[in-house]
Amino acid sequence: MTDILAADAPATPDTDTSDAVAYFARRLRHETDPSDVAAARAAGAPLTIVDVRSRASYDQGHVPNAIHIPGGELADRHTELADLPNLVVYCWGPACNGATRAALALSLLGYPVREMIGGFEYWAREGFAIKTAEGRTRRPIDPLTAPVS
C-alpha cells in the first residue's frame, strides 16, 4: 500500500511554505465554524446567519435568529440580505454541500459571505442553543466534537 503523504511529499522538506500559507489564509477568509460563530455572537459581533436548508429541516431545528432562505430560493430572495452585515451560511453538516453552493451563489451575486463548516449538525453537537417548533433548547455536548465541562 502506498503512503499518500509520502507519495506527495518532496524528497527533502520544502522550506518555502508560501503556497500553504496562501491556501490556509484563503480558507479562513471564507470559512468559519460553530465555535467561532458562537463566540462572535457572544461578543456582540453583528452577524447575519442564513440557514439554506429546506423548510422542514429549518423547522426541525436551527440556529436561533437565523434567516431562512432555502438554497434554491437565493436567486429570487437574495435582496433580503442586501444591507445585512457579515453573512454566514450553513446547511446540515459536513456531508452537505448546500452551504458551499449557497456561498458560491451569493459570492457570484457580489455578497461577501462565509460558510459555517460543520453546519447545523456541529452547531447542535457542540451544545449551542437551537430553536425548534417547541422553543429554544440545547442538546448535550458530544464529547467527540467539543470538551464537556
N, C-alpha and C positions, 0 to 999 in steps of 0.2 A: 504494500500500500504506500502510495506517495504522500509525503507530508506536504500539505498545501502551502504552509508557511515557508517551508524550506524551498519548495519549487519556485516561489515568487520572490524569495529574498535574494538580494545581491550576494555575490561571493564574499565580499567584505562589507562590513557595516557602512552605510551611507551616512555621512555626517551632515549632508545637506537635507534638512528637514523642511525646507520652504514649501514643497508641494503638500506635505502632510499638514503643515500649519495652515496653509490656504484652504485646504479641504475641510478641516475641522472648524475653522473660523466661519466658513460659508454655512456649514450645517448649523452652527449655533446662532447665526443671524436669522435662520428661517425655521428653527425648531425650538420648542420648549417642552417641558414635561409637567406632569401634575404637581409635583412638589414646588417647582418654580412658580407655577401659576398660583397655587395656594399662598405661597409666601408673598408674592406681589400683591395679591388681593388683600392679605392681612396687613400689608404695609400701606394700603390705601392707593396703590397704583391704579390709574384709570385703564381698565381692560375691557374689551368687548369680546365675550366668549360666544362663539357661534357653534351650535350643535347642528351638524349636517345630516343626521340620521333621519329615518322615517318618523312619521307622527307616532306610530305605535311604539317605536324604540324610545323616543323622547318621553312619551307618557309613562313608559315603564320606569324611567329614572333618568335624570340629567343633572348636570352641574347647576346649582342654584343660580338664578338670574341669567342663564344662558339664553341667547336669542335662538329661536328655532327656525332655520331655513334649510329644508332638505336640499341636498346637493343638486338634485335635478331642477330645483326652482331658483338657483342662484342667478342664472342669466336674466330671469324676469324680475327678481326681487333685490338684486344687489344694491340698488339705490337706497334701500333701507339702512345700509351700512355706511353711506357716503360720509357722514360727518362724525362718525364714531371713532374713538381712539383705539389704537393697539389691538387690532383684530387677531384673535386666536381661534382657530377652527379645530374641532375634534369630531371623531367618528366613534365606532365601537372600541377598537383596540388595535394591537399590533398586527392582527391578521386582516384588518380592514384598510383599504386604501382610499376610502371615501374622503377623509380629511386631506389627503395628498391631492386628490383630484379637485377638491374644493379650493385648496390653497392655490393650485395652478390656475383654476378658473378666475379666482379673484385677482391673482397677480396679472393675468392677461388683461383684466379689466382696469388695471392700474392701481390696485389696492395693495398697500404694504400689509403683509399677513404672515403669521407664524402658525405652524402646525403643532398641536399638542400631541407629542408622541406618547404612545400608551393608551391614548383615548379615554373614553368613559370607563373602560374596564379597569385601568390602573388608577384612575381617579377614585373609583369606589374601593378597589382593593387596598389602596393606601389609607383608607379610613376617612377621607374627606367627606364633607356633607354632600348629600344627594337629595334631590327633590323628586318625589313620586306623586301619584294621584292622592295618596294618603297624607302627604305633607313632607316635611323635612326630616331626614333621618341620616344615620351613618351606619355603615357596615363595620364589622370588626376588622382591624388591620390584619392583612395577610402577612405573616412573618417572612414570606418569600419575596415581598415587594417593599417592605418598609420595616424599620425597627419597631418593636412593640414595647411601649414604655411601661 
